[in-house]
Structures are given as C-alpha cells and as structure tokens.
Amino acid sequence: MISSGNEELVKRVAKLARLNQELEERIRKLEKENERLAGQIEKHKTENQEVQPASESSLKFNMATVLFADIQQMEKTFEGIDSALVMDELDEIFYEFGSIAERYKIERIKTIGDTFMCAGGIPLKNITNPVEVVMAAMEMRNYLERYETEKRGGERRMWDLKIGIHTGPVTASVSGRKKISYDIKGDTVHNASRLESLSEHGSILISVMTWELVKEFFVSDFFGKLPVKYKGDLLVYEVRGLKPELSVDGKGMYPNGSFRIKFGLIQFTDLQEIILDKLEKELPDFVFYHNVKHTVDVVTEVELIGWAEGCSDEDILLLKTAALFHDTGITVSFDDHEFKGAEYAREVLPGYGYSPEQIERICSIIMATKLPPRPSNLLEEIICDSDLDYLGRSDFIPVSNTLFEELKAQNKMKDLNEWNKLQVKFISGHQYFTLTARRLREVNKKLQIERIRSLIAD
C-alpha cells in the first residue's frame, strides 16, 4: 500500500529522474572510454601465440583502490628457524593472498620483498572496488590468523600483518604478450604505501576517500591524520569489521545475505552500464521503441513502483535486474525475446553473485512481460505495469508512434490509422495491476483514448 507520505513518493520520483539523466550522461562518456580501453586490452591479448618481446602502453584509471599488505617477521620467534622454511611459509601466504585477490576480481600487481600489492578497478573499471578491496583485506587478515593457529596452535606468532588502502586515480603501465601485467603509479599508490607503514599489528587502515565509499558496510574508527605534501592532512580510519547487521552472527567477520543484497544494489550500476552498452551496440536498426531509453525507463519505474508497493531491498534488486535484461533477447530474436533475455540473464548473473534462486525469480519476472501479461505475483505485476507505463504518460502518442514504426519495419503493421484503432482497443481493455500504477496512470490513460480517437480517420 502507498503510505500517507505522497510527498516522499514525489521526492523519490524526482530523485529517480535526476539519476536517470546522470546515468544517460555517464553512458555517453563511458561508451568512448570503454571502446578505448577495450582496444588497448585487446591489443595485448595474444594467447596461443609464440612469446614475443614485451610491449608497453599506459592506461588511466580514475577510481582504483590500492592495497599494500606487509607481512612482518616477528624477530624473536625466528631464532633458530631455518630461513628456507621461513621463505616457504611466506610464499604459501602470498599464494593465498593472490587467490583471495582473484576471488574479489582484484588485480595482483606485484610482491615487493615482504609486501603484497594489489588494486581493485583494474583492468575493468567498476564502482564496487573499494568495498571489494576492504573485504579482501579482512579475508587476508582472517586467513593469516587461521594459518598461525594451525601452524603453531596460537601460542606464538611468526607473522604479523599490516594493511594500508587508498582510493583514487592511478596510471597503469601495461606490459606483456602471453601474460598481461600492470604496474601502477601515482599519488594513490604512494598514499596507500604510507598508510601501510602507519598501520600497526593486524590493523587495516583506509584513507578518508576509501572510507566515504565503504562506510555503509564497515565499522571503522577514526585513527588519525597523515600529512600529505602540498595537500594538507589525509584523514585515516581503521576498519574493525563488517557492520553487525551485515555479518553472520553479528560478529563482523563474514558477510550475510543482507550484505550481498546491499552490495548487489551498488554493483547493479556496473552491470547496468555493461548491459546498456550491449543494447546500444547490438540492437537491430529497426528497433525504435524497445531501445536503451525504454530499458532505462522500465528500470526506473520498477524501482519507483516497487518502493511505493512496500517491496524489500532484495525485491528491488530482482526487479531492477529483470527490467535491465527483459529486452536483451531482441539482440538475438525479436519474437521470443523474453525467453532469450532470460537465457542471457542465466548466463551473466552468476558472475555477479546472484544465487540460483534469485536468478530463477528474475527469469520469471522477465517472462511475465510477454504479451498478453499474466503476472502471478506482486513483482511480476510491477514489471508488467512498468513495461506499459507509457500508456498513461503524456508522451504516449510519440512513444506509440515509435512502436508502430518498429512493427512496420518488420512488416507486422502497415497502416497508421489501423494502428491507432488497435491502440484504442488495447488501451480500453488494459488495466494496471498495482494500486500505485492505477493511481499514477489510470486517469491519463483514459485521456489517451480520446486523443487517439481524434486522430482516427473514418
């Protein structure tokens, strides 16, 4: 039900409209940047070819999160221990750190003595890399604690860990033929290294830049200030763990379902840019209605109706994801595009942390958009109303005309007058499913019928 806060609903509409405009602008900018980046990376991919002299180029990343992890040797415990054994243990730890970085899609940069260096947001740009890097840092710390307990029973420690993390722009030198590697430079790298030096036994220090991007997920305490030449002081925070409500048993160590949903809502922005880019490039030329704008409209509308109908955060994530994928099947086949879109969702979404159960719910929501709509639950009702939202909008006639042109290009409709008659019949028999859509669009929909009838020639 809609709460008494109609004012709150209006604010949400305004916010979503603003975000919509910002997204479209980002899409335009990212299209050029993605093409350039893809070209650079493809240039260096030469798998299954003979090894050739390494080449090198440079890339700029505006938001990367750099991690330095220093594994310190606790000197008193090293007396009488074989140095080869020490190096074997260090190699074993670094190997696991590399595996952790890989699981979080973080690029391992290099190992410098006893220091492990990696960076998120390289080579594929994303907005989730600060959270992913801090999660990786916590997992590294947890791993080393377990490692010490298993090796020495917790009675003494051979290794101590210090971690520093900073988010900002970096320049990456790309080298290699068979295996591409990255070396990053810039103030972001320098500040992350200084934070690691400032860190103490087992602590994870992050800069205020990183903190601003992860504070909704982690409990962090103000640690102090780090002087930065020519730029004043850099505020520093120490990560204690996940927020209790986002962790298993509220202990702050391991993420729970609430964390994954909250993270998924942020990660959706990255997924959205990828899918919209796919639609922009791969939709057939005859698609005038089922275009990128329509997809963005439906994504925006399912969130608006979803919140108004009292949906949970997980429901909103599933709705937005289904809306994003619901027309992707048109890149393969127009007539059964709902089925093809669901197939594509099953292919892509596991890589973004969606569970099998969530994916099946998303696919059911997608299939509900197939005409005539027959939704079987609230989420399916919401996407059906969002997909046909234009029926009650003031821009109905120009939008309707784009659908006519799309059908005409496929020889499915020839006469505009007949199309208008068909539209009157369709709208007259149509009813929105959700209370929200009926309140927002039903009145305007009735006006549309009169407007279209005025355009019909006898």
DATAKA-V18548 format. One record per residue. RES is the residue in one letter. PHI is phi as a letter, one per 20 degrees, with the letter a starting at -180 (* if undefined). OMEGA is omega in whole degrees, 0 to 359 (999 if undefined). Layout:
BEGIN
{{RES & PHI & OMEGA} {RES & PHI & OMEGA}}
END
This chain:
BEGIN
{{M & * & 177} {I & e & 179} {S & f & 180} {S & f & 184} {G & e & 175} {N & g & 179} {E & f & 178} {E & f & 179} {L & f & 178} {V & f & 179} {K & f & 179} {R & f & 178} {V & f & 180} {A & f & 180} {K & f & 181} {L & f & 178} {A & f & 179} {R & f & 178} {L & f & 179} {N & f & 179} {Q & f & 179} {E & f & 180} {L & f & 180} {E & f & 178} {E & f & 178} {R & f & 181} {I & f & 181} {R & f & 181} {K & f & 184} {L & f & 179} {E & g & 180} {K & f & 182} {E & f & 180} {N & f & 178} {E & f & 180} {R & f & 181} {L & f & 180} {A & f & 179} {G & f & 180} {Q & f & 182} {I & f & 182} {E & f & 180} {K & f & 185} {H & d & 179} {K & e & 181} {T & c & 179} {E & f & 181} {N & m & 175} {Q & d & 179} {E & f & 178} {V & f & 180} {Q & c & 179} {P & g & 183} {A & f & 175} {S & d & 185} {E & b & 174} {S & b & 186} {S & c & 178} {L & c & 179} {K & d & 177} {F & d & 185} {N & f & 179} {M & b & 175} {A & c & 178} {T & d & 186} {V & d & 179} {L & c & 169} {F & d & 177} {A & d & 181} {D & d & 178} {I & e & 184} {Q & e & 175} {Q & e & 178} {M & e & 196} {E & g & 185} {K & f & 182} {T & e & 185} {F & e & 182} {E & f & 177} {G & n & 180} {I & e & 182} {D & f & 183} {S & f & 178} {A & f & 178} {L & f & 178} {V & f & 180} {M & f & 178} {D & f & 179} {E & f & 180} {L & f & 178} {D & f & 180} {E & f & 180} {I & f & 180} {F & f & 178} {Y & f & 180} {E & f & 176} {F & g & 178} {G & f & 179} {S & f & 178} {I & f & 179} {A & g & 181} {E & f & 180} {R & f & 179} {Y & e & 178} {K & l & 179} {I & d & 183} {E & e & 174} {R & f & 183} {I & e & 180} {K & a & 173} {T & d & 181} {I & d & 183} {G & m & 179} {D & e & 185} {T & d & 177} {F & d & 183} {M & c & 177} {C & b & 183} {A & b & 174} {G & e & 182} {G & n & 178} {I & c & 357} {P & e & 179} {L & e & 183} {K & f & 177} {N & b & 181} {I & e & 183} {T & e & 188} {N & f & 177} {P & f & 179} {V & f & 182} {E & f & 181} {V & f & 178} {V & f & 176} {M & f & 178} {A & f & 179} {A & f & 178} {M & f & 180} {E & f & 176} {M & f & 180} {R & f & 179} {N & f & 180} {Y & f & 182} {L & f & 177} {E & f & 178} {R & f & 181} {Y & f & 180} {E & f & 180} {T & f & 180} {E & f & 183} {K & f & 190} {R & c & 175} {G & m & 178} {G & m & 182} {E & f & 177} {R & b & 182} {R & c & 174} {M & e & 186} {W & c & 173} {D & c & 187} {L & c & 175} {K & c & 184} {I & c & 174} {G & c & 184} {I & c & 178} {H & b & 181} {T & d & 179} {G & r & 180} {P & f & 175} {V & c & 171} {T & d & 183} {A & d & 172} {S & e & 183} {V & d & 181} {S & b & 177} {G & o & 176} {R & d & 178} {K & f & 181} {K & c & 181} {I & e & 177} {S & c & 183} {Y & c & 172} {D & c & 187} {I & d & 182} {K & c & 177} {G & p & 181} {D & f & 180} {T & f & 179} {V & f & 181} {H & f & 181} {N & f & 176} {A & f & 179} {S & f & 180} {R & f & 177} {L & f & 177} {E & f & 179} {S & f & 180} {L & f & 184} {S & f & 180} {E & d & 188} {H & g & 175} {G & m & 184} {S & e & 176} {I & d & 180} {L & d & 178} {I & c & 177} {S & f & 179} {V & f & 178} {M & f & 177} {T & f & 182} {W & g & 180} {E & g & 184} {L & e & 183} {V & c & 189} {K & f & 179} {E & f & 185} {F & d & 191} {F & c & 170} {V & e & 182} {S & c & 178} {D & d & 176} {F & f & 185} {F & d & 182} {G & q & 181} {K & c & 178} {L & d & 180} {P & f & 178} {V & c & 185} {K & g & 179} {Y & m & 185} {K & c & 179} {G & n & 184} {D & e & 175} {L & d & 179} {L & f & 185} {V & c & 179} {Y & c & 177} {E & d & 180} {V & e & 177} {R & e & 181} {G & r & 177} {L & f & 173} {K & f & 185} {P & g & 182} {E & f & 181} {L & d & 184} {S & c & 178} {V & f & 180} {D & m & 178} {G & m & 183} {K & e & 174} {G & n & 184} {M & d & 187} {Y & c & 184} {P & f & 177} {N & d & 181} {G & f & 179} {S & f & 176} {F & f & 184} {R & f & 178} {I & f & 179} {K & f & 177} {F & f & 181} {G & f & 179} {L & f & 176} {I & f & 181} {Q & f & 180} {F & g & 180} {T & g & 178} {D & f & 179} {L & f & 181} {Q & f & 180} {E & f & 180} {I & f & 183} {I & f & 178} {L & f & 176} {D & f & 177} {K & f & 180} {L & f & 180} {E & g & 185} {K & e & 192} {E & d & 178} {L & f & 179} {P & f & 182} {D & f & 183} {F & e & 182} {V & e & 180} {F & d & 181} {Y & d & 181} {H & f & 185} {N & d & 181} {V & f & 180} {K & f & 179} {H & f & 179} {T & f & 179} {V & f & 178} {D & f & 182} {V & f & 177} {V & g & 179} {T & f & 186} {E & f & 180} {V & f & 177} {E & f & 180} {L & f & 181} {I & f & 181} {G & g & 178} {W & f & 182} {A & f & 180} {E & e & 175} {G & n & 180} {C & f & 177} {S & f & 177} {D & g & 179} {E & f & 177} {D & g & 180} {I & f & 179} {L & f & 180} {L & f & 179} {L & f & 182} {K & f & 179} {T & f & 178} {A & f & 179} {A & f & 180} {L & f & 185} {F & e & 194} {H & f & 178} {D & d & 180} {T & f & 180} {G & f & 179} {I & f & 177} {T & f & 179} {V & d & 183} {S & b & 184} {F & f & 191} {D & f & 179} {D & d & 189} {H & f & 178} {E & f & 179} {F & f & 180} {K & f & 177} {G & f & 177} {A & f & 177} {E & f & 181} {Y & f & 177} {A & f & 179} {R & f & 180} {E & f & 189} {V & e & 193} {L & f & 176} {P & g & 179} {G & f & 179} {Y & d & 172} {G & n & 177} {Y & f & 179} {S & f & 177} {P & g & 180} {E & f & 179} {Q & f & 181} {I & f & 179} {E & f & 177} {R & f & 178} {I & f & 181} {C & f & 177} {S & f & 178} {I & f & 178} {I & f & 183} {M & f & 179} {A & f & 181} {T & e & 179} {K & f & 181} {L & f & 353} {P & f & 185} {P & f & 177} {R & c & 183} {P & f & 181} {S & d & 178} {N & b & 186} {L & f & 182} {L & f & 177} {E & f & 176} {E & f & 182} {I & f & 182} {I & f & 177} {C & f & 178} {D & f & 181} {S & f & 181} {D & f & 180} {L & d & 181} {D & g & 184} {Y & f & 181} {L & f & 181} {G & d & 181} {R & e & 181} {S & f & 180} {D & e & 185} {F & g & 187} {I & f & 178} {P & f & 178} {V & f & 178} {S & g & 180} {N & f & 177} {T & f & 177} {L & f & 176} {F & f & 180} {E & f & 179} {E & f & 179} {L & f & 179} {K & f & 180} {A & f & 179} {Q & d & 181} {N & m & 178} {K & d & 179} {M & b & 185} {K & d & 189} {D & d & 182} {L & f & 179} {N & f & 178} {E & f & 178} {W & f & 180} {N & f & 176} {K & f & 179} {L & f & 179} {Q & f & 178} {V & g & 179} {K & f & 182} {F & f & 183} {I & f & 180} {S & f & 181} {G & e & 184} {H & e & 173} {Q & b & 177} {Y & f & 185} {F & e & 186} {T & e & 178} {L & f & 180} {T & f & 181} {A & f & 180} {R & f & 180} {R & f & 184} {L & e & 193} {R & c & 190} {E & f & 180} {V & f & 180} {N & f & 181} {K & f & 179} {K & f & 177} {L & f & 181} {Q & f & 182} {I & g & 179} {E & f & 180} {R & f & 180} {I & f & 179} {R & g & 179} {S & f & 180} {L & e & 183} {I & e & 177} {A & e & 181} {D & f & 999}}
END
